[in-house]
Amino acid sequence: MDQNKPKILVVDDESFNIGVLHKNLEQDYKIIAAKNGVEAVRRATKYSPDLILLDIMMPKMDGYEVCRQLKSNEQTQDIAVIFLSAKNELEDEKKGLGLGAVDYITKPFSVDIVKARIKTHLALRTKTRELAEKNEELIEDLKTAAAVQRHLSINSPIPPFLKMAIRYLPHSHVSGDLYKLYSNSTGGFNIFIGDSTGHGVAAALTTIMVDILLNQHKNETPVRTMEFINEVLEKQLPNDRFLSAALVQITLKGKIYAITAGHPPLIIIPANSNDPVLLSSQSPILGTFTHLDFTAAAIHYSLQSGDRVFLYTDGITERCDGQGNMFKNRLVEFLKNQRDHDLDSLLTLLLEHINAFAEAQPPDDDMTLVAFEYLGQLANNSIITQL
């Protein structure tokens, strides 16, 4: 017997029906028979047939219960089941299909119809298996891409005048968000955060490109760096792909030199004031226009010891509750009222608060938070925490 033939389990308490089906199907399929429901479940588990032709009215266990048990068993739940039954009422058919059967044929049956239905459902089963295998391959590829993305983004040590906390939460295996921390030759420390259009592989490829560009131009001013990234993205990205970004350079003396391009504003929570400061260049998103000049858009600000700065992507502010309301301005209010917590605890509490706001609905975008506290010129250690 050809072991490569698809296996069909024929279940019927009438030997005549089993004989008819065996005679007409054995040329193309390996036939396994069972004369009652209990035997059917046992043989389905033992032989893992590709398809089951299942009678309904049988002793010991009817076909409905057989189907119910097969579909509740991980080992047999994917086997295609076709009911062959003398029960010809619409409700009978609805019940069978509702239990997970792929088809329902009434007796007396036409052998040609049975053959055609078997061929169709085995072809669908083959395609389903192929898609599942390709999906597994895709998941493995995405895991590899995520590992490459993490490996490429190498950050510099945090200078002693800063304390930092980071949360980087991709929506899927790879992320359309990017953050990068790097020093430059002028003694400043740079913090870049970006958010590519959409999420997934296409967005991740954009962030990898930007990461490489940042490595190549880490000693440039924020203005020149953003102009260069914009020129490259405008030439290389499709018309529907962009990058919002913010680049902050901070010196030992607490001087901030920053650019935001189509990105949410920086939030500063002063150590000695209850009034948050929002900083934004209101410049166009990167990759939309050529020859952008960011000189006039540069932001200058002086930090005092204990001041905190928050950079984030819109996956944070655009998280919605069950009624479609965005988190938006609640972010500033939350940060303003949580000065007593260290940065790491604060970000943990913030994400818990956002999840509660969203009523535990899963996020539909990448989410990134970068927070730092200026410790003053006399600080002699630094801390970074990341999840």
C-alpha positions, -999 to +999 in steps of 0.1 A: +000+000+000+013+035-009+023+052+023+022+085+006-016+083-001-037+106+021-054+087+049-092+087+052-110+074+083-145+061+073-168+059+103-202+041+099-221+014+118-233+000+085-207-024+069-224-019+035-216+019+035-180+013+046-176-013+018-190+011-009-167+039+002-137+016+005-142+002-030-145+036-046-118+054-026-090+029-021-073+036-054-065+072-044-065+070-006-055+048+023-088+038+040-091+032+078-125+020+091-144+023+124-179+010+131-187+032+162-179+065+178-156+052+205-135+033+179-135+064+157-119+086+184-093+059+192-083+054+155-083+091+148-058+096+177-037+066+166-035+071+129-039+109+124-060+107+092-061+136+068-099+135+066-128+117+084-161+107+067-183+105+098-218+091+102-240+106+129-264+079+141-242+052+157-242+031+189-220+040+219-212+075+207-229+095+180-211+115+153-217+148+169-200+137+201-171+122+181-166+155+163-168+174+196-141+153+211-119+154+181-121+192+180-113+196+217-081+175+213-050+193+202-038+162+184-069+158+163-085+192+161-071+201+127-084+169+109-110+177+083-144+161+092-172+156+066-205+143+080-222+116+059-257+112+074-293+103+067-303+132+090-312+157+063-328+186+083-312+220+081-308+221+118-288+188+117-264+203+091-261+236+111-253+216+142-226+195+125-209+226+109-211+244+142-191+217+158-162+222+134-170+199+104-160+213+070-189+197+051-221+178+054-234+153+028-268+136+032-275+099+025-281+083+001-249+099-012-234+102-047-199+086-048-189+113-073-200+141-050-181+125-021-150+122-042-152+158-052-157+171-017-128+150-004-105+163-031-115+199-023-111+197+014-078+178+012-065+205-012-076+232+014-059+212+041-026+211+022-028+248+015-035+255+052-005+234+062+017+253+037+005+286+050+012+275+086+047+265+077+053+298+059+040+316+088+064+298+112+092+307+088+081+343+088+080+344+126+115+331+127+127+357+102+110+384+122+128+372+154+161+373+135+153+408+122+145+419+157+178+406+170+196+424+142+177+456+150+187+454+187+223+446+178+227+475+154+214+500+180+245+503+202+243+531+227+270+550+244+276+550+282+255+575+301+275+605+313+278+611+350+256+642+350+225+622+338+202+596+352+181+577+327+152+553+324+139+538+291+109+517+280+110+503+245+079+483+236+076+471+200+041+463+188+054+431+171+087+414+168+103+444+151+097+480+158+091+512+139+104+532+169+140+540+174+160+556+203+197+562+203+220+575+229+255+588+218+283+611+227+300+635+203+333+651+200+321+685+215+315+669+249+277+669+245+255+638+249+228+632+223+194+615+227+175+607+195+140+593+193+122+585+161+089+569+150+086+556+114+052+555+097+033+524+107+050+495+124+064+461+114+091+452+089+089+482+066+090+506+095+118+487+111+139+490+080+136+527+081+148+528+117+178+507+109+187+531+081+184+561+105+205+543+131+233+539+106+230+575+096+233+586+132+265+565+136+280+582+105+271+618+117+273+616+155+297+645+157+275+669+137+252+695+154+215+685+159+205+709+130+230+693+106+222+658+116+184+663+111+190+680+078+211+651+066+187+624+077+158+643+060+177+645+027+184+607+027+149+597+037+133+620+012+153+603-016+151+567-003+116+563+012+084+557-007+060+586-008+039+572+020+068+566+044+080+593+069+098+596+102+089+618+131+119+625+153+134+645+181+171+650+187+183+665+220+219+674+228+227+682+265+260+695+279+276+691+313+263+725+322+227+714+315+223+733+282+198+717+258+201+721+221+172+703+204+152+698+172+118+682+169+104+672+134+068+662+133+073+647+167+055+651+201+070+679+222+096+673+248+082+675+283+103+691+310+092+687+346+112+713+366+126+704+400+115+736+416+082+744+398+048+729+392+046+742+357+057+717+330+075+731+300+067+717+265+094+723+238+087+718+201+103+731+169+070+724+150+092+714+120+080+691+092+082+654+096+114+639+081+113+626+046+085+648+032+104+678+018+138+682+003+164+709+015+148+716+048+167+742+069+163+734+107+185+764+119+156+786+129+138+756+145+166+749+170+154+749+206+177+762+235+169+756+271+189+755+304+182+728+329+186+730+366+197+702+388+168+678+393+149+688+362+135+659+343+130+656+305+107+631+287+108+620+251+082+596+237+065+583+206+029+588+198+021+552+207+020+566+242-002+596+237-025+581+211-033+550+232-071+549+233-097+539+259-128+518+250-146+550+237-118+560+214-105+588+236-067+593+234-044+595+264-029+627+250-027+655+276-031+631+305+006+623+300+017+658+312-007+658+341+005+624+352+042+633+351+036+666+369+020+648+398+046+620+402+077+639+413+083+617+443+091+586+423+125+578+408+126+576+370+124+539+367+095+535+391+078+565+374+079+549+340+066+516+354+037+535+370+030+554+339+027+523+317+004+507+343-017+539+343-019+539+305-030+502+304-057+510+330-068+539+309-070+517+278-091+492+298-065+465+292-069+467+254-036+457+237-017+486+221-019+490+183+014+508+179+050+507+191+056+526+224+089+542+234+097+564+264+131+579+272+134+599+304+164+616+319+171+637+349+199+663+350+220+658+381+241+689+379+278+695+371+290+679+404+273+645+398+298+616+398+277+586+388+250+577+364+222+552+363+203+538+333+174+513+335+157+498+306+129+473+300 
